[in-house]
Amino acid sequence: MTRTPAASPPPAPTADLPSEHGTRLGPRLTVVLLAMLWPAQMLTVAGVFTSTSQGAIAQHFQTTQIAWSATIYALVVALATPFVAKAGDLFGRKRVMIAILAAGLIGDLISVLAPNFELMLVGRAIAGLYGPMAALVYASARDVFPPKYVGPATGLIGSSAGIILILCPLAAGWLLDHTGFHGVLWALGGGIALGLLLVLFFVPDIPPTEERVHFDWAGGLLLGGSATALVYALAQGGGTWGWTDARFLGLVAAATVLAVLFVVVERRVTEPLLDVRMLARPGVSTVLAGSAIAQGTFYSAGTMVVFVALYPSIPGVSAGLGWTGTHNAIVGTPAGLLVILVGLAAGVLTRKIDPRLPWRAGLVVTTVGLIAQGFFHHNELQIILAGCLTNIGAGLVLSCAGILLLGVVSHREQGVASGMAVMLTNLMNALTTQLMFTALNSDRNILNGTAFYSDNALSKAYFTLAACMGLALLMSFFIPKVLRPNQIETGTTEQLVSTR
């Protein structure tokens, strides 16, 4: 693996931020970091709030299609991310952050005011437009922070999901118990509004990094069509159609053809939506694929708590524990705290050792934790212990994902690479969520228009997610050597092009 200077590179744009000296981050950059943390985690916030209220929403609208509440959101995030990342490069990332947060806020308002489930799904789809926020934040870290702080700041942004996993379930649980799911959704809209204000007033302007003048709409339509066909096929194949139905096989074939056409188009257009040549580099492809599967699976696993803890206990119908939202949040607090602590440790550790080592360790522990949750999810002690095991691994996974990506791409590639990372993570989240529901639907009961699940179905769902995490673990052994955070170039240094 070598790095060679780029041919006559233009000077890298930098954020309009004063330099910080000394060993500490400094008050100005600390405020900026905090202002970036919250909007970057809005995807996780939305996941926690909507998953907490999912059971109540399903019973309120009497629908068996509640899976689409999460799936349509993840799918829109995946499809919008390349366009959002490219727009950030073209028009400046702060401007695009403001635009997508405003659009997402509108979507959340539609969801909370929707009189039926179909209109709620429309709102969820529009709200997905703020999902790519993390891609813009990660790409901006190199321009905002001095070189020695890029790794720790990136790791903290990733591991701050642990804060969400502690505070947001408590808030969502209390709101669900006292105000119903409408109160939870109103609070989610308030969180988006807060993120919008933080970006407006505290995130510095980051100049455009490219001078391209148009988007690759053909590539976007092909990619969108392929992803939509595949996700819908999985949803129907595991539900009413079956895996051998001609409609399922036809949609899978169509998704494959569209994906191939997408690659062909992207290799030929002068302004591609995604750089498939970058994906041809082993370091980039293995990091992006492995991290997308791992993170997408972990976020899917987070929704399992709804069916395990919040669904009612109805003998012969539902194996849920029937807990209140508050009780469930309290039980989950130790596991959420571990994500933060382990993530902080990983941010420091990766400055001294190969980031692939804690990454692999995290995947092993998370896989074992999901298997344990499949066997042990019947009382508070079991859920705490198995959940803590899963989240110890998740702390390493969430923290190391962004750091690994920094180590395999150059500064000029960071925007596109971050966009691909978020897009693939959400696409994998949509896919693993559908696989999870396929396992759940293998043993379900319909009562008053709502699907309830047996204990056997809950176990199968956890084992399915463990298999997905195991796939990410297998892929991790194909990742070539990457740079540690203190070795990467940033927006303030000479630009280099990796031949990795």
Disulfide bonds with the S-S distance in Angstrom:
none
